[in-house]
Amino acid sequence: MNDPRITAYAVGELEPAEREAFERELATSTELQHELAETVALAEQLTAKLGDTADQLDDARRAKIFAAAHSGEAHRPWARIWVPAMAAGFIALLALVSLQTRRESGTSETSLAATEPQGVDLMTAQTVLAKSGGEPAGIALAGQATPPHPLLDAVDGTPPEFDVFIKEGKAAPSDAESSETGALLAEAKNHLEEGRYDLASRHSEEVLRRDPYNTAARRELEKMSTEVSTFASNDAFNETRSRISAPFSADAKRKAEAEVPAAPQSTANRGVWANTALATGWDSPQAPGQVGGPTFNTEAYDSVTPNGFLDVAGNPLSTFSIDVDTASYANVRRFLNDGMLPPSGAVRIEELINYFPYDLPAPAEDAPFSVTTDVTRAPWNPGHLLARIALKGRDVAPGSLPPSNLVFLVDVSGSMRPENKLPLLKRALRRLVDRLSPKDSVAIVTYAGSSGVVLPPTDGNDKAKVLAALDRLESGGSTNGAGGIQLAYETAREHFLPEGNNRVILCTDGDFNVGVTSQSELVRLIEKERESGVFLSVLGFGTGNVKDSTMEKLADSGNGNYAYVDSLSEARKVLVEQMAGTLFTIAKDVKIQVEFNPATVAGYRLIGYENRLLAKEDFNDDTKDAGEIGVGHTVTALYEIVPAGRKLPAERSVDPLKYQTARTREPAPASEDLFTVKLRYKAPDGDKSRLIEKAVGNEVVEFEKAPVDCRFAAAVAAFGMKLRGDEDAEKFEFADIQRIARESLGADPGSYRAEFLTLIEKAKRLHEESGASRE
Amino acid sequence: MTPQEFLTQALERYERPLVSYARSITGDLESARDAVQETFLRLARQDFKALEPRLAPWLFFVCRNCAIDHCRKVVRLAPAEDDDVVPDPGRSPADDATASEDAEQLRALVEKLPEKQREIVRLKFDAGLTYREIADVMKMTVSHVGVQLHHAIQTLRTQWQRANALP
């Protein structure tokens, strides 16, 4: 079909007006639909496969580029046009000047600017130069004495063109008229940056009225119209594209499936059409330019630099926020079960450790949690000590929990369609709804391209109504996370229970691709909403497109927790067994600060919690946000300690100070303590923190005699370190970890520890395989 | 942002697509690398701040000129050769050893497209430029870009189906 609109539509380049017309045609023509489906499939193939990683510069060339940046050859825009021109001849210079003036006073004879604003200047410049100097610009410029790169600058003449290109609209005004236009233009620019499109366009139009050839104003207008239309139509576009494609993508799917048995022996001959019909964006529409579907992994993880050893003299304090999240463990398990070693950014050791229930003493009457400490030897380095700091939140009998005001914010975008996302989520939420008491209220807000309330706040005893609303949830469209989050918080605020648990539960794969998509903006939005006293839980779903980092940051900044749900059994753990912990906060902004004693400790490192570290000043600063602890939650932190008198591994040396004598702080009167733990926390609705302190003596228990939970936590930590490729754990084998874990299974309620054993086995095999393939 | 940071980011983002693009013009990797090196040397001398909003079209435009220039020089040095530079569609097997079969096939088909269409396909799908930016790079109108790209897609679809037709 010879209609360029098909391609333009497929790559998201059709203007809004044309797009609407095209969509109307599309709805009535199956042929057009077929063409479009194939074009989109090919476009996605091209986007994914055209790039060839072999196409790179070599190091020598790269070095030369950087040398050029250093050598002070940096930008001298005018010099590069004017100086060579002067060297070449006075006529050329005059020509440029007259060009400049003429263009600015609007008397230029050429009207090309109207249709081709960019690049016109060179054409005009060259014509003028050629006319007046009798020589083309390139040759005229070649006369310069010692240009840095004579060939580059002169022969093809491209850089001057672009210099002119850049300088437009900024040149000093030559008369009153253009100084006014300059001011107008600057104002227009400001308005545009601030999003006041109407004012901006009025200013730019005024400039054009006075100077029809003012390319800068024209470009500003153009930029504005794209910005406005992108802003307004992305939403609608994504929505419509998925809606329109839904009927025939199902058709294509059937066809593709029918085709498979036709050529069963040769998958290569089956062609991409069958594959792509199943694998491309038709199932999960995404913003243009993004590649999705099972074949392309677009999961996002932040990179993590493991905490290194710190010497006690320089760093006597270690401060961090607690983390009760467990998402990383479920995610790592998913990778291993799929036969892959997880990327190191997906491994958050503290979340692996805190995934498991530990048997810890209940807190004293008035405290929200208890603190337990142990010191043993690090199994991976017997010369080092391992200290465990474990907290346990107060348990509350299910009957005496405060009422809940829950708002489920459910992502129903196209990417949520797979079985392990929305369908799993619906089953998981059913279980939670079963547990609700009549005092509770539930609402459901969905979001995709646009957001809406599908279930207004409903009593917990009207379960049928809630379940019916859950059943009606269907996926389709793009993901406007920000819009949904605002609406959910609004709904929660409207039915705020002053004595109760007010919480938004965000269920998503985290891929926000419409509206506010930048992580920092979402975080700001949630931080603002947090003030209202509504907490946030994030449940992550799915594979292949998990934006792990986004979800974790959202939960952190919303006074909440983050769990990753990869199976119905995980859903049961998070939403049923540990429902109270997930949903009821007993203390917020829990921070830990450990002061090490230089008399007994040379250095230490905190295992995990890399993205939870706080500055030492933050500890006493009640405005600094930190982690929450829920009903019955346990939190474990491990320190690897280098005893005094031993050298730190890979210690980086620093020259002794020149202007200060080594100022040793006066040692406190002979203390044998290893360290002191200090904890700060606030009541869920409080603003002022309370402090708990506990000193830990230098009594080391041999590893084999350490408490079962302490040994098991050490095994999990070592496992995480291995998966991250941590050097200190390199010589410690998976087999060693397996042995420790097997010997420290304990009572293992829920058999989570037994499952951990199988994961070690899988990781061990994968590790051997990847090791073998490297050799 | 310091010039070094700017350059580093520009390299990270555009080095690979630029080399691929230049190679589709010059036909060999070494001259493509020369063209891209020249492009970045010029970039180092630009006013980064002013350039930033249209960095992509600028890079590809300059790169295109460098690559075409290179072809002209080669032609001047070897006048026996045909004036139209025919790119070498064959790649060494080692280059593609790791590429999937589909990718290899797809790239080969793209290489066979007419010169302009080949460039537009690369700029659109490999470099991710908009029609407007492609129009700036290629010095053609936006609607012409659309027409050319559509032709290219049609050709690719037909050829792909022929290549993968069921026996």
HADDOCK unambig.tbl for C-alpha pairs under 7 A between the chains (distance, minus, plus):
assign (segid A and resid 4 and name CA) (segid B and resid 146 and name CA) 6.00 0.50 0.50
assign (segid A and resid 4 and name CA) (segid B and resid 147 and name CA) 5.33 0.50 0.50
assign (segid A and resid 4 and name CA) (segid B and resid 150 and name CA) 5.10 0.50 0.50
assign (segid A and resid 7 and name CA) (segid B and resid 150 and name CA) 5.48 0.50 0.50
assign (segid A and resid 8 and name CA) (segid B and resid 146 and name CA) 6.50 0.50 0.50
assign (segid A and resid 46 and name CA) (segid B and resid 125 and name CA) 5.95 0.50 0.50
assign (segid A and resid 47 and name CA) (segid B and resid 125 and name CA) 4.68 0.50 0.50
assign (segid A and resid 47 and name CA) (segid B and resid 126 and name CA) 5.82 0.50 0.50
assign (segid A and resid 49 and name CA) (segid B and resid 103 and name CA) 5.05 0.50 0.50
assign (segid A and resid 50 and name CA) (segid B and resid 103 and name CA) 6.61 0.50 0.50
assign (segid A and resid 50 and name CA) (segid B and resid 107 and name CA) 6.02 0.50 0.50
assign (segid A and resid 50 and name CA) (segid B and resid 126 and name CA) 5.88 0.50 0.50
assign (segid A and resid 51 and name CA) (segid B and resid 17 and name CA) 6.81 0.50 0.50
assign (segid A and resid 51 and name CA) (segid B and resid 126 and name CA) 5.72 0.50 0.50
assign (segid A and resid 53 and name CA) (segid B and resid 16 and name CA) 6.89 0.50 0.50
assign (segid A and resid 54 and name CA) (segid B and resid 95 and name CA) 6.73 0.50 0.50
assign (segid A and resid 55 and name CA) (segid B and resid 16 and name CA) 5.47 0.50 0.50
assign (segid A and resid 55 and name CA) (segid B and resid 19 and name CA) 5.42 0.50 0.50
assign (segid A and resid 55 and name CA) (segid B and resid 20 and name CA) 5.56 0.50 0.50
assign (segid A and resid 56 and name CA) (segid B and resid 15 and name CA) 6.44 0.50 0.50
assign (segid A and resid 56 and name CA) (segid B and resid 16 and name CA) 5.23 0.50 0.50
assign (segid A and resid 56 and name CA) (segid B and resid 19 and name CA) 6.11 0.50 0.50
assign (segid A and resid 57 and name CA) (segid B and resid 33 and name CA) 5.75 0.50 0.50
assign (segid A and resid 61 and name CA) (segid B and resid 37 and name CA) 6.19 0.50 0.50
assign (segid A and resid 65 and name CA) (segid B and resid 37 and name CA) 6.75 0.50 0.50
assign (segid A and resid 65 and name CA) (segid B and resid 40 and name CA) 6.27 0.50 0.50
assign (segid A and resid 65 and name CA) (segid B and resid 41 and name CA) 5.45 0.50 0.50
assign (segid A and resid 68 and name CA) (segid B and resid 41 and name CA) 6.44 0.50 0.50
assign (segid A and resid 68 and name CA) (segid B and resid 44 and name CA) 6.58 0.50 0.50
assign (segid A and resid 69 and name CA) (segid B and resid 3 and name CA) 6.81 0.50 0.50
assign (segid A and resid 69 and name CA) (segid B and resid 4 and name CA) 6.61 0.50 0.50
assign (segid A and resid 69 and name CA) (segid B and resid 44 and name CA) 5.21 0.50 0.50
assign (segid A and resid 73 and name CA) (segid B and resid 45 and name CA) 5.99 0.50 0.50
assign (segid A and resid 74 and name CA) (segid B and resid 44 and name CA) 6.05 0.50 0.50
assign (segid A and resid 74 and name CA) (segid B and resid 45 and name CA) 4.47 0.50 0.50
assign (segid A and resid 74 and name CA) (segid B and resid 46 and name CA) 6.87 0.50 0.50
assign (segid A and resid 75 and name CA) (segid B and resid 45 and name CA) 4.12 0.50 0.50
assign (segid A and resid 75 and name CA) (segid B and resid 46 and name CA) 4.70 0.50 0.50
assign (segid A and resid 75 and name CA) (segid B and resid 47 and name CA) 5.48 0.50 0.50
assign (segid A and resid 118 and name CA) (segid B and resid 136 and name CA) 6.92 0.50 0.50
assign (segid A and resid 158 and name CA) (segid B and resid 62 and name CA) 6.81 0.50 0.50
assign (segid A and resid 166 and name CA) (segid B and resid 50 and name CA) 6.24 0.50 0.50
assign (segid A and resid 166 and name CA) (segid B and resid 51 and name CA) 6.68 0.50 0.50
assign (segid A and resid 269 and name CA) (segid B and resid 164 and name CA) 5.54 0.50 0.50
assign (segid A and resid 269 and name CA) (segid B and resid 165 and name CA) 6.95 0.50 0.50
assign (segid A and resid 269 and name CA) (segid B and resid 166 and name CA) 6.16 0.50 0.50
assign (segid A and resid 270 and name CA) (segid B and resid 166 and name CA) 6.90 0.50 0.50
assign (segid A and resid 271 and name CA) (segid B and resid 164 and name CA) 5.32 0.50 0.50
